[in-house]
Amino acid sequence: MNAEDAAVILAAIGDSWPAALVVIAGVIGFIAYKALPLLKDIRDKTEAVHHETQNNSGSTMKDAVDRTETAVADLAAKLDTHLTESEEFKASVRAEIDTREAALRADIARPFWRR
């Protein structure tokens, strides 16, 4: 049923407004009846999305996102620790190189017969 069909029906009814109201109510009811499966489908999909966005036993998307956020935070902390330790190690190696280089330069600066 489309708008043209409704216009034909209303033209057939004529000036009887109670009959026109019945026809309009029938058209609205028909449209609602046809829309019910679509509305049920929308409701089911909305419930599925709602289920996925709530925490439960660990199988939803929300649970996976929470686990990922925790893992990323742990990795960031480990990376910060590693970088700090790496800088400290690099500084200690640089200090050891400087010490040995200074000793070697001092040794080279002395005449070989006084070594």
C-alpha positions in Angstrom: 0.0 0.0 0.0 1.3 3.4 -0.9 0.0 7.0 -0.8 -1.8 6.6 -4.1 -3.8 3.6 -2.8 -4.7 5.6 0.3 -5.9 8.5 -1.9 -8.1 6.2 -4.0 -9.6 4.8 -0.8 -10.2 8.2 0.7 -11.8 9.4 -2.6 -14.2 6.4 -2.5 -15.2 7.2 1.1 -16.2 10.7 0.1 -17.3 13.1 2.8 -17.8 10.6 5.5 -15.2 11.7 8.0 -15.8 8.8 10.5 -15.1 6.3 7.7 -12.0 8.3 6.7 -10.8 8.1 10.3 -11.3 4.3 10.3 -9.4 4.0 7.0 -6.6 6.2 8.3 -6.4 4.2 11.5 -6.3 1.0 9.4 -3.5 2.4 7.3 -1.5 3.4 10.4 -2.2 -0.1 11.9 -1.1 -1.7 8.7 2.2 0.3 8.7 2.8 -0.5 12.4 2.1 -4.2 11.7 4.6 -4.2 8.9 7.1 -2.4 11.0 7.0 -4.8 14.0 9.6 -7.3 12.6 11.9 -4.4 11.9 11.4 -3.0 15.4 12.0 -6.4 16.9 15.2 -6.7 14.9 16.4 -3.3 16.0 15.6 -4.2 19.6 17.5 -7.5 19.4 20.5 -5.7 17.9 20.4 -3.0 20.5 20.3 -5.7 23.3 23.3 -7.4 21.7 25.3 -4.1 21.6 24.2 -3.4 25.2 25.4 -6.9 26.2 28.8 -6.3 24.6 29.3 -3.0 26.3 28.8 -4.4 29.9 31.3 -6.4 31.9 30.4 -10.1 32.4 32.4 -13.3 32.6 35.2 -12.0 30.3 33.8 -12.7 26.9 32.4 -9.3 25.9 34.2 -6.5 24.0 34.2 -4.4 27.1 36.1 -7.1 29.0 38.6 -7.3 26.1 39.1 -3.6 26.1 39.6 -3.6 29.9 42.2 -6.3 29.6 43.9 -4.5 26.7 44.1 -1.2 28.7 45.6 -3.1 31.7 48.2 -4.8 29.5 49.1 -1.5 27.8 49.5 0.1 31.2 51.7 -2.8 32.4 53.9 -2.6 29.2 54.2 1.2 29.6 55.5 0.8 33.2 57.9 -1.9 32.1 59.2 0.2 29.3 59.7 3.2 31.6 61.6 0.9 34.0 63.7 -0.5 31.1 64.5 3.0 29.8 65.6 4.2 33.2 67.8 1.2 33.8 69.2 1.5 30.3 70.1 5.2 30.9 71.7 4.2 34.2 73.7 1.4 32.6 74.8 3.7 29.8 76.0 6.3 32.3 77.9 3.7 34.3 79.5 2.3 31.0 80.4 5.9 30.0 82.0 6.5 33.4 84.0 3.3 33.2 85.2 4.2 29.7 86.2 7.7 30.9 88.1 6.3 33.8 90.0 3.8 31.7 90.6 6.3 29.0 92.0 8.8 31.5 94.3 6.0 33.0 95.5 5.1 29.5 96.2 8.8 28.6 98.1 9.2 31.8 100.1 6.0 31.1 100.8 7.2 27.6 101.9 10.6 28.8 104.7 9.0 31.0 107.9 8.1 29.4 108.1 4.4 28.7 111.2 3.9 31.0 109.1 5.2 34.0 106.2 2.8 33.5 
